[in-house]
Amino acid sequence: MAENITQEEWRELISKDDNAVILDVRTEEEIEDGFIPDMLNIDIRKGQGFLDDIEQLDKTKNYYVYCRSGARSAQACTLMNQMGFETTYNLIGGFMNWDGETAE
């Protein structure tokens, strides 16, 4: 089931999670503005291409999903849950409100 979590919850959960995958569902252009380190990027705007790429992922992992504002990532979490992913977390407020570590 998808769960909406705050930045604080994200950092706390991920620090204790050996099974975590950070998934950025933004476009390549958006990623040029910065990203959360160690993320995997699959652009949700690719439609079927997004679904095809997601299908290749390990469904037993815990996915921490973010986009710019939290809307696309919430949609991605819902799609992933429908596809059999058990644990997805959506970052409330997305990257534009992120005040943690970033990379470029």
Backbone hydrogen bonds in HBPLUS format (Angstrom, degrees):
<---DONOR---> <-ACCEPTOR-->    atom                        ^
c    i                          cat <-CA-CA->   ^        H-A-AA   ^      H-
h    n   atom  resd res      DA  || num        DHA   H-A  angle D-A-AA Bond
n    s   type  num  typ     dist DA aas  dist angle  dist       angle   num
A0003-GLU N   A0088-THR O   3.00 MM  85  6.44 142.8  2.14 143.5 154.8     1
A0090-ASN N   A0003-GLU O   2.78 MM  87  6.02 162.9  1.81 147.1 152.7     2
A0005-ILE N   A0090-ASN O   2.84 MM  85  5.99 169.4  1.85 161.8 163.7     3
A0092-ILE N   A0005-ILE O   2.91 MM  87  5.77 176.1  1.91 158.1 159.4     4
A0010-TRP N   A0006-THR O   2.84 MM   4  6.06 160.2  1.87 152.8 159.2     5
A0011-ARG N   A0007-GLN O   2.90 MM   4  6.17 168.9  1.91 157.3 158.0     6
A0012-GLU N   A0008-GLU O   3.00 MM   4  6.17 161.2  2.04 147.9 153.6     7
A0013-LEU N   A0009-GLU O   2.80 MM   4  5.89 172.1  1.80 157.5 160.0     8
A0014-ILE N   A0010-TRP O   2.90 MM   4  5.93 169.9  1.91 155.5 159.0     9
A0015-SER N   A0011-ARG O   3.09 MM   4  6.01 145.9  2.21 137.3 145.4    10
A0016-LYS N   A0013-LEU O   3.14 MM   3  5.57 146.7  2.25 107.2 116.4    11
A0017-ASP N   A0014-ILE O   3.26 MM   3  4.90 161.3  2.30  97.6 103.2    12
A0062-ASN N   A0019-ASN O   2.85 MM  43  5.78 176.5  1.85 152.9 154.1    13
A0021-VAL N   A0062-ASN O   2.82 MM  41  6.06 144.4  1.95 164.5 164.0    14
A0064-TYR N   A0021-VAL O   2.81 MM  43  6.06 167.5  1.82 159.1 162.4    15
A0040-LEU N   A0022-ILE O   2.76 MM  18  6.09 152.7  1.83 154.3 162.0    16
A0023-LEU N   A0064-TYR O   2.76 MM  41  5.88 164.7  1.78 144.0 149.2    17
A0066-TYR N   A0023-LEU O   2.93 MM  43  6.42 153.8  2.00 163.2 168.7    18
A0024-ASP N   A0040-LEU O   2.79 MM  16  5.98 165.1  1.81 155.4 160.7    19
A0042-ILE N   A0024-ASP O   3.03 MM  18  6.36 151.9  2.11 152.1 160.9    20
A0025-VAL N   A0066-TYR O   3.04 MM  41  6.35 165.4  2.06 165.3 170.1    21
A0044-ILE N   A0025-VAL O   3.16 MM  19  5.27 165.5  2.18 126.0 126.9    22
A0031-ILE N   A0027-THR O   3.13 MM   4  6.45 151.5  2.21 147.5 155.5    23
A0032-GLU N   A0028-GLU O   3.22 MM   4  6.53 135.8  2.42 142.3 152.7    24
A0032-GLU N   A0029-GLU O   3.25 MM   3  5.35 134.5  2.47  95.9 107.5    25
A0033-ASP N   A0030-GLU O   3.03 MM   3  5.59 156.0  2.09 111.8 119.1    26
A0034-GLY N   A0031-ILE O   2.88 MM   3  5.26 162.2  1.91 116.1 120.4    27
A0035-PHE N   A0103-ALA O   2.93 MM  68  5.39 145.3  2.06 145.8 152.6    28
A0103-ALA N   A0035-PHE O   2.73 MM  68  5.39 151.6  1.81 154.7 164.1    29
A0046-LYS N   A0043-ASP O   3.08 MM   3  5.79 165.5  2.11 119.3 122.7    30
A0047-GLY N   A0044-ILE O   3.29 MM   3  6.07 161.0  2.33 120.3 121.8    31
A0049-GLY N   A0046-LYS O   3.10 MM   3  5.10 144.3  2.23 135.1 124.6    32
A0050-PHE N   A0047-GLY O   2.98 MM   3  5.24 126.4  2.27 103.1 116.6    33
A0051-LEU N   A0047-GLY O   3.17 MM   4  6.63 157.0  2.23 150.0 155.7    34
A0052-ASP N   A0048-GLN O   2.83 MM   4  6.08 159.6  1.87 153.6 159.4    35
A0053-ASP N   A0049-GLY O   2.99 MM   4  6.14 158.7  2.04 143.2 148.7    36
A0054-ILE N   A0050-PHE O   2.86 MM   4  6.05 162.2  1.89 155.6 161.0    37
A0055-GLU N   A0051-LEU O   2.94 MM   4  6.05 152.4  2.02 145.0 152.2    38
A0056-GLN N   A0053-ASP O   3.13 MM   3  5.44 144.8  2.25 103.2 113.0    39
A0057-LEU N   A0054-ILE O   2.95 MM   3  5.43 160.2  1.99 116.4 122.9    40
A0061-LYS N   A0058-ASP O   3.33 MM   3  5.91 167.9  2.34 114.6 118.2    41
A0063-TYR N   A0087-THR O   2.97 MM  24  6.26 169.0  1.99 155.3 152.4    42
A0089-TYR N   A0063-TYR O   2.71 MM  26  6.13 154.5  1.78 163.5 171.5    43
A0065-VAL N   A0089-TYR O   2.73 MM  24  5.89 166.4  1.75 172.7 174.1    44
A0091-LEU N   A0065-VAL O   3.06 MM  26  6.30 158.9  2.10 171.4 173.6    45
A0095-PHE N   A0067-CYS O   2.81 MM  28  6.06 167.4  1.83 152.9 156.3    46
A0096-MET N   A0068-ARG O   2.96 MM  28  5.54 175.6  1.96 149.6 150.3    47
A0074-ALA N   A0070-GLY O   3.29 MM   4  6.07 141.4  2.44 120.4 129.2    48
A0075-GLN N   A0071-ALA O   3.14 MM   4  6.47 155.1  2.21 145.4 151.9    49
A0076-ALA N   A0072-ARG O   2.80 MM   4  6.11 153.1  1.88 147.7 155.9    50
A0077-CYS N   A0073-SER O   2.89 MM   4  6.11 156.8  1.94 146.6 151.9    51
A0078-THR N   A0074-ALA O   3.09 MM   4  6.36 158.4  2.14 146.2 151.4    52
A0079-LEU N   A0075-GLN O   3.00 MM   4  6.28 164.3  2.02 153.5 157.3    53
A0080-MET N   A0076-ALA O   2.85 MM   4  6.05 162.0  1.88 152.1 157.6    54
A0081-ASN N   A0077-CYS O   2.90 MM   4  6.11 156.3  1.96 150.2 156.2    55
A0082-GLN N   A0078-THR O   3.05 MM   4  6.30 153.0  2.12 146.2 153.5    56
A0083-MET N   A0079-LEU O   3.01 MM   4  6.30 132.1  2.25 139.7 153.1    57
A0083-MET N   A0080-MET O   3.04 MM   3  4.94 128.9  2.31  92.1 106.4    58
A0085-PHE N   A0080-MET O   2.97 MM   5  5.42 164.4  2.00 147.7 143.3    59
A0084-GLY N   A0081-ASN O   3.13 MM   3  5.20 161.9  2.17 103.9 108.5    60
A0094-GLY N   A0091-LEU O   3.23 MM   3  5.44 158.3  2.28 118.4 124.2    61
A0097-ASN N   A0094-GLY O   3.28 MM   3  5.89 154.7  2.35 112.5 119.0    62
A0098-TRP N   A0095-PHE O   3.07 MM   3  4.80 156.5  2.13  99.7 107.1    63
